[in-house]
Amino acid sequence: MNSQETSARILSLASEAGHILLENGAEISRVEDTMERIATHFGEQNENFFVLSNGIFTTGKAYANVKFIPIKGARLDKVVAVNQFSRDVSAGKYTLDEAEKKVEEIRRMPEKPLWEQFAGAALGSGAFCAIFGGSLLDCAAALVAGTFVYLFLVLVCVPSLSKALSNIFAGALGTALCILFNHFGFGQNLGNMMVGTLIPLIPGVAFTNGLRDIAGEDYLAGITRLLDAMMVFLCIAVGVCLAFIAQSAIEGGMIHLKGTITDPVTAMLPIQLAASFIGTASFAVLFGVPRKFYLQCGVVGMAGWLTYLVFTRYLGLGPAGGTFFAATLVALLSLAAAHRFKCPSTVFLICGIFPLIPGAGVFWSSYFVVSTQMDSALAAGFTAVKITLAIVLGIVLSANLLTRKLRSAH
């Protein structure tokens, strides 16, 4: 094989590894670093990689390739596998032939069994209902409704519908189920039930990576991912609105909700900590995290939520202030866990930050809009924006603290 053919194989291998990372939830900087590491190890020095949130451009002396990569969900187990693969390549554990076979094995890694995904959706819905103030009965209703919504997504939406229609119909189904359950007395506070039910639809990967890319000054990729997340939020909101409009037409008037009602039992600190741990670990399942990291993800999420509660309940800060300190801690813990377990920090950050994402704002903004309470809708939306900015600042601060630590160590 001549040198040009070898060069093309090396760059194709690097491009394929980057493709797997990008479509499964890795941040831009990790994709670029991994591609550079693989190409450099196999002796390709004249390559150029340009990575966007939905595409990779690869060029070399005898190779040029452009890959369009749609923004999808997450298979963080594949991100972990490619990360370890790149480390092994750098350590000289693979020949080029073996590396190509390994990348193909990673691409074909099976998904988690459906029972595990449904368990994650069910427990995540119930736990997040408790986090956001739902009673035990509300949590039970959200658990059941969240399971049906996820079943609908897997069996109907994914095979047959676009992402936009999937989120519209799933949002409408989740809302309709909660209204129905509430009508028959299964659940006490409709708003709390719906927040828990709809939480599996929240685009946590695109949202978190968009914020992380912006924090890393990769503004184009960050804005693209955030725009994708905002479109998902909008589609969920449309589904919620459609369900309430149908309910109003059938019953001759819209259900009146007063906002989030906090149940005194689930508001107790031990229950909040347990719910945040279970909820975070459950979404680690849905994000495809390797099973050996479920516990660590749950601990990171619980620590972040505890920090939020301490600053908002006991130190008098508002939601944005509490989110800032909690997000900073989650980002630092994610970096520490990544160093300890030789695993991408993305795994812990995406899961750990999830309780802080302003997902409840999607429901309340939608409800206030459809019930023509525009002042309340604007207030809910503005609070969500402030929380988002607080998460960005927390991630930026943690990155700066780490950079200074590394510099001082040298």
C-alpha positions in Angstrom: 0.0 0.0 0.0 1.4 3.4 -1.0 1.7 6.4 1.3 -1.3 8.2 -0.1 -3.6 5.2 0.5 -2.2 4.9 4.0 -2.8 8.6 4.6 -6.3 8.4 3.4 -7.0 5.4 5.7 -5.6 7.2 8.7 -7.7 10.4 8.1 -10.8 8.3 7.3 -10.3 6.5 10.7 -9.9 9.8 12.5 -13.0 11.2 10.8 -15.1 8.1 11.7 -14.0 8.3 15.3 -15.0 12.0 15.3 -18.3 11.2 13.7 -19.2 8.7 16.4 -18.3 11.2 19.1 -20.2 14.2 17.6 -23.4 12.3 16.9 -23.5 10.8 20.4 -23.1 13.8 22.7 -19.4 14.8 22.8 -18.3 18.4 22.9 -16.5 20.0 19.9 -13.1 20.2 21.7 -13.1 16.5 22.5 -13.9 15.6 18.9 -11.1 17.7 17.6 -8.6 16.5 20.2 -9.5 12.8 19.5 -9.1 13.2 15.8 -5.8 14.9 16.1 -4.5 12.3 18.6 -5.4 9.4 16.3 -4.0 11.0 13.1 -0.8 12.1 14.8 -0.1 8.6 16.4 -0.3 6.9 13.0 2.1 9.5 11.5 -0.3 11.8 9.6 1.1 15.3 10.2 -0.5 17.4 7.5 -4.1 17.0 8.3 -6.7 19.6 8.9 -9.9 19.1 10.9 -12.8 21.5 11.1 -15.6 20.4 13.4 -19.0 22.1 13.6 -21.9 21.0 15.7 -23.4 19.1 12.8 -20.5 18.4 10.5 -16.8 17.4 10.1 -14.4 18.7 7.4 -11.3 16.6 7.0 -8.5 17.3 4.5 -5.0 16.0 4.0 -2.5 15.6 1.1 -4.4 12.7 -0.5 -7.8 12.9 1.3 -10.7 15.2 1.6 -14.1 14.5 3.2 -17.1 16.3 4.5 -19.6 14.6 6.8 -23.0 16.0 7.7 -23.9 14.8 11.1 -27.5 15.6 12.3 -27.9 16.6 15.9 -29.4 13.5 17.7 -29.7 12.4 21.2 -26.9 10.7 23.2 -25.1 7.4 23.5 -22.5 8.4 26.0 -21.3 4.8 26.2 -20.0 5.3 22.7 -18.3 8.5 23.7 -16.6 6.7 26.6 -15.6 3.9 24.2 -14.1 6.2 21.6 -12.3 8.2 24.4 -10.7 5.0 25.7 -9.9 3.9 22.2 -8.0 7.1 21.4 -6.0 6.6 24.6 -5.2 3.1 23.6 -4.1 4.2 20.2 -1.8 6.8 21.7 -0.3 4.0 23.9 0.4 1.9 20.7 -2.1 -0.9 21.4 -3.6 -0.9 17.9 -2.3 -1.3 14.4 -4.1 0.6 11.7 -6.1 -2.5 10.7 -7.0 -3.3 14.3 -8.0 0.3 14.9 -10.4 0.3 12.0 -12.0 -2.9 13.2 -12.3 -1.4 16.7 -14.1 1.7 15.5 -16.5 -0.4 13.6 -17.2 -2.4 16.8 -17.9 0.8 18.7 -20.3 2.0 16.0 -22.3 -1.3 16.3 -22.5 -1.3 20.1 -26.0 -2.3 21.0 -28.4 0.0 22.8 -29.5 -0.6 26.4 -32.4 -3.1 26.7 -35.9 -1.5 26.5 -36.8 -2.6 30.0 -33.8 -0.5 31.3 -34.8 2.5 29.2 -38.4 2.3 30.4 -37.2 2.0 34.0 -35.0 5.0 33.6 -37.9 7.1 32.1 -40.3 6.0 34.8 -38.1 6.6 37.8 -36.7 9.8 36.3 -40.3 11.2 35.8 -41.3 10.3 39.3 -38.1 11.6 40.9 -38.1 14.9 39.1 -41.8 15.4 40.0 -40.6 15.1 43.7 -37.7 17.5 43.0 -40.0 20.2 41.7 -42.6 19.9 44.5 -44.9 17.1 43.7 -46.6 15.0 46.3 -46.1 11.2 46.5 -49.3 10.7 44.6 -48.2 13.2 42.0 -44.9 11.3 41.6 -46.8 8.1 41.1 -48.9 9.7 38.4 -45.9 11.2 36.7 -44.1 7.8 36.8 -47.0 6.1 35.0 -47.5 9.0 32.5 -43.8 9.3 31.8 -43.5 5.6 31.0 -46.4 5.9 28.5 -44.8 8.9 26.9 -41.4 7.2 26.5 -43.2 4.1 25.2 -44.9 6.3 22.6 -41.5 7.9 21.7 -39.7 4.6 21.2 -42.5 2.6 19.4 -44.2 5.3 17.4 -42.2 8.5 17.1 -38.7 7.3 16.5 -39.6 4.9 13.7 -42.1 7.1 11.9 -42.0 10.8 12.8 -39.6 13.7 12.6 -38.0 15.1 15.7 -40.3 18.1 15.7 -43.5 16.1 15.3 -42.3 13.6 17.9 -41.9 16.2 20.5 -45.2 17.9 19.7 -47.2 14.7 19.9 -45.3 13.4 23.0 -45.8 16.8 24.7 -49.5 16.6 23.9 -49.8 13.0 25.0 -48.0 13.7 28.3 -50.3 16.7 29.0 -53.5 14.8 28.1 -52.5 11.8 30.3 -51.9 14.1 33.3 -55.2 15.9 32.8 -57.0 12.6 32.6 -55.2 11.2 35.7 -56.0 14.4 37.6 -59.6 14.3 36.5 -60.0 10.8 38.1 -58.1 11.7 41.3 -54.8 10.1 40.4 -52.6 13.0 41.4 -53.2 16.1 43.4 -51.4 19.0 41.6 -51.6 18.9 37.8 -48.7 21.3 37.2 -46.3 19.2 39.3 -47.4 16.0 37.6 -46.8 17.5 34.1 -43.4 18.8 34.9 -42.3 15.2 35.9 -44.0 13.6 33.0 -42.5 15.9 30.4 -38.9 15.9 31.8 -37.7 12.9 29.6 -38.4 15.1 26.6 -36.1 17.9 27.7 -33.0 18.0 25.3 -30.4 17.9 28.1 -27.5 16.9 25.8 -27.9 19.6 23.2 -28.6 22.2 25.9 -25.6 21.3 28.1 -23.2 20.9 25.2 -24.4 24.1 23.7 -23.7 26.0 26.9 -20.3 24.2 27.2 -19.3 25.1 23.7 -20.2 28.7 24.3 -18.2 28.6 27.5 -15.3 27.3 25.5 -15.6 30.2 23.1 -16.9 27.9 20.3 -19.8 30.2 19.6 -21.0 28.9 16.3 -21.3 25.3 17.5 -22.8 26.4 20.8 -25.5 28.6 19.3 -26.4 25.8 16.8 -26.8 23.3 19.6 -28.8 25.8 21.7 -31.0 26.6 18.8 -31.7 22.9 18.3 -32.5 22.6 22.1 -34.8 25.7 21.8 -36.7 24.1 18.9 -37.3 21.0 21.0 -38.5 23.2 23.9 -40.8 25.0 21.4 -42.2 21.8 20.0 -42.9 20.5 23.5 -44.6 23.8 24.3 -46.8 23.5 21.2 -47.9 20.0 22.3 -48.8 21.2 25.7 -50.8 24.1 24.3 -52.7 21.8 21.9 -53.6 19.5 24.8 -54.9 22.4 26.9 -56.8 23.8 23.9 -58.5 20.4 23.4 -59.3 20.1 27.1 -60.8 23.6 27.1 -63.0 22.8 24.0 -64.2 19.5 25.5 -65.0 20.8 29.0 -66.0 24.3 28.1 -63.2 26.0 30.0 -59.5 25.7 30.8 -58.2 24.2 34.0 -56.9 26.9 36.3 -53.5 26.4 37.7 -51.9 28.6 40.3 -48.3 27.6 39.7 -45.9 25.2 41.4 -47.3 23.8 44.7 -44.6 22.4 47.0 -45.6 19.3 49.0 -44.2 19.5 52.6 -43.4 15.8 52.6 -41.3 15.6 49.4 -39.8 19.0 50.2 -37.9 17.4 53.2 -34.2 17.4 52.6 -33.6 13.6 52.7 -36.4 13.0 50.1 -35.0 15.8 47.9 -31.6 14.3 48.0 -32.9 10.8 47.3 -35.0 12.1 44.4 -32.1 14.0 42.9 -29.9 11.0 43.1 -32.5 8.7 41.6 -33.5 11.2 38.9 -29.9 11.9 37.8 -29.0 8.2 37.8 -32.2 7.5 35.8 -31.3 10.0 33.1 -27.8 8.5 33.0 -29.7 5.4 31.7 -31.5 7.4 29.1 -28.3 9.1 28.0 -26.6 5.8 27.5 -24.0 6.1 30.2 -22.1 2.9 31.0 -23.7 1.1 34.0 -20.5 1.4 36.0 -20.9 5.2 36.1 -24.6 5.3 37.2 -23.6 5.8 40.9 -21.1 8.5 40.2 -23.6 10.4 38.0 -26.2 10.2 40.7 -23.8 11.5 43.3 -22.8 14.5 41.1 -26.4 15.4 40.5 -27.3 15.1 44.1 -24.4 17.3 45.2 -25.5 19.9 42.7 -29.1 19.9 43.9 -28.0 20.0 47.5 -26.0 23.1 46.8 -28.9 24.7 45.0 -31.2 24.0 48.0 -28.7 25.3 50.5 -28.3 28.6 48.6 -32.0 29.1 47.8 -33.6 27.8 51.0 -31.1 28.7 53.7 -29.0 31.5 52.3 -31.7 33.5 50.6 -30.5 33.5 47.0 -32.9 33.4 44.1 -33.1 30.5 41.6 -30.4 32.1 39.3 -27.9 32.6 42.2 -28.5 29.1 43.5 -28.1 27.6 40.1 -24.8 29.5 39.5 -23.2 27.9 42.6 -24.7 24.5 41.9 -23.6 24.5 38.3 -20.0 25.5 39.3 -19.9 22.6 41.8 -21.3 20.1 39.3 -18.8 21.2 36.6 -15.9 20.9 39.1 -17.1 17.5 40.3 -17.5 16.3 36.7 -13.9 17.2 36.0 -12.7 15.5 39.2 -14.7 12.4 38.4 -13.3 12.4 34.8 -9.8 12.5 36.1 -10.5 9.8 38.7 -12.2 7.3 36.5 -10.4 8.1 33.2 -13.7 9.0 31.5 -14.9 12.1 29.6 -16.3 14.8 32.0 -19.2 15.1 29.6 -20.7 11.9 31.1 -21.0 13.4 34.5 -21.7 17.0 33.5 -24.7 16.2 31.2 -26.3 14.0 33.8 -25.3 16.1 36.9 -26.5 19.4 35.4 -29.9 18.0 34.5 -31.8 18.9 37.7 -30.7 22.5 37.2 -32.0 22.8 33.6 -35.1 25.1 33.5 -37.3 22.4 32.1 -40.2 23.3 34.3 -40.2 26.7 32.6 -41.3 25.0 29.3 -44.6 23.8 30.8 -45.4 26.9 32.8 -44.6 29.3 29.9 -46.8 27.2 27.6 -49.7 27.1 30.1 -49.5 30.8 30.8 -49.5 31.6 27.1 -52.5 29.4 26.2 -54.4 30.7 29.2 -53.6 34.3 28.1 -51.6 35.1 31.2 -48.9 36.9 29.3 -47.2 38.7 32.2 -46.8 35.3 34.0 -45.5 33.7 30.7 -42.9 36.4 30.3 -41.8 36.1 33.9 -41.5 32.3 33.6 -39.5 32.7 30.4 -37.2 35.4 31.9 -36.5 33.2 34.9 -35.5 30.4 32.5 -33.1 32.7 30.7 -31.5 33.8 33.9 -31.0 30.2 35.0 -29.5 29.4 31.7 -27.0 32.2 32.0 -26.2 31.1 35.5 -25.3 27.6 34.2 -23.1 29.1 31.6 -21.3 31.3 34.1 -20.9 28.3 36.5 -19.3 26.2 33.7 -17.0 29.1 32.7 -15.9 29.7 36.3 -15.1 26.0 36.8 -13.1 25.9 33.6 -11.1 28.9 34.6 -10.4 27.5 38.1 -9.1 24.3 36.5 -6.9 26.2 34.1 -5.3 28.2 36.9 -4.8 25.0 38.9 -3.0 23.3 36.0 -0.9 26.4 35.4 0.1 26.6 39.0 1.0 22.9 39.0 3.5 23.6 36.2 
